[in-house]
Amino acid sequence: MFDALIAFAALLALIALRLPIAFAMGLAGFVGFGVLIGWDASLAMVRNVTYETGLHYTLSIVPLFILMGNFVTRAGLSDELYTASNAFLGHRRGGLAMATVVACGGFSAICGSSLATAATMSKVAMPSMRRYGYSDSLAAGSIAAGGTLGILIPPSVILVLYGLMTESDIGKLFMAGILPGIVGVICYMGAVRYTVFRNPESGPPGDRLGWRDRLRALRGVWGVLVLFVLVMGGIYGGVFTPTEAAGVGASGAFLFALFRGTLTWASLRTILRESAETTAMIFSILIGALMFANFINVTGMPSDLTGWINEMELPAYAVIAMIVIVYLLLGCVLESLSMILLTVPVFYPLVLSLDFGTAFDPQSVLIWFGIVVVVVTEISLITPPVGLNVFVLKGVLPELSTRTIFRGVMPFWCADIVRLSLLVGVPAISLYLPGLMGR
C-alpha cells in the first residue's frame, strides 16, 4: 500500500504542476508499473490498454451520446424547455430560477453532459432573470447547480464509464439515475425557495401566463420527450441494448435538427469536430486512468484496504460515509471524470466486500454505489476551488465574479448534501426502477 500512496502523492504533484490529468495518471501508472514489475511489462501494458480501450465495443456509446447531445443543442431544444418551464413557474417568487432548474433537468435527459448543460442554459436563462431583476448570485447559482444534473439523469457518459469499470448493467444504471435526478430537481427548487425567503428581492415574480399560453409552450418539448422515451423506453423494454440506444438517440437527434432547419454543412462540421474532440479527451483520460489503476492493483492496495476495513469491523454504512467524505475532499482539487476514473477501481472492491445484510445482492450494491458516487461527483462540480461548472459559467458570463457564483451555489450545495444523505440512507430511491427491469 505504501507504493500506492507514493504514486497518489506523485500524481497530485503532477496535477499541481499543470500536467494534463490524462498524462499525469498515465505517467504515474507507467513509471510505477515499470518500477514494480519491469519496463518491458510496463510498455506492454501501455500498448494493451490503449489498443483494447480504443476497440472496446461498449465504449462506442460514449461518442454516440455526445453526438446526440450536440445535435440536440443545435436544434434549440434548450430554449423550448426553458420556455415551457417558465410558463408554469415564472410567475412565482424565484420562479425563473426554478424554471431554470427544471429546464436543466429536462435538457440533461437528452444531453448527458453537465458542462454542456450549464453552458447552454446560461445563454438561455440568464437574460430573462436579469430582465426581471434577479440577483446575479441566485441566477448564476441555479444555472451552475442545475447543470450538474447532466451527469446523473440518463443518458450519462459518467454512468457508462462506471458501468464498464465495475462490469455493472448500464441499462439498470440509467434507470437508477432517474429518481435521484428528480429528487435533485426538487431539492434545488427548495434551495431557490429558501434563498428568496431570506431575500425576497433576489427573485421577484415574473408574468403569469394563462392556460392557453402554457399549453402552447408545452408543444415545444415534444422532441425532448420523444428522444427520452425512445432511448430509455427501448432500454427498459429490452428492445435494444444501451449501445444500440445511443445510436438510435444520435440518429433521432440528427433527424430532429435536420427537419427543424437548424443544421447546415458548416454546423454539421462543427458538431462532428466538437464531438470528436470531447470523445478524444474522455478516451485519453480513461486510458490514463486504466494504466494507473493497473499499477494500483499490482501494489495490492484494494485488497489491503479491504483487509484493513475488515479488521476494524466497521459497520458497512460507516465505511460508505468515510468514502463519501474522501470524495468530497477530492472534489475540491480534482475534476469529476478524473476523480471517478481514479477512485472507483480502488473503492468498488471494498464496497463489494461489505456486509449490507440480505437487503442487497452484489449487482444492486454496485448500482446503488454508482449513483452515490455520481451524486458526490455532482457536488464537486460546484465545490470551490475547482468547481468546473462555476468556471464554465464564468467563461460564458465573464462579467460575473467567481465569488458571486460560488456564493450563489452554496444553498444548492447544501441541498445536494441533503439529497446525498437521502440516497445513502434510503437505497430504494436508486434501486426501485432497476428492480422493475428484472420482472
SULRA-V367078 format. One record per helix or strand. SS is the DSSP state (@ for helix, = for strand). FROM is the first residue (numbers start at 1). TO is the last residue. If there is no record, write none. Layout:
ss from to
SS FROM TO
SS FROM TO
//
This chain:
ss from to
@ 2 16
@ 21 36
@ 39 54
@ 60 75
@ 77 89
@ 95 111
@ 114 131
@ 136 151
@ 157 166
@ 170 198
@ 200 203
@ 211 236
@ 242 259
@ 265 299
@ 301 312
@ 316 330
@ 336 353
@ 362 380
@ 388 396
@ 402 425
@ 428 437
//
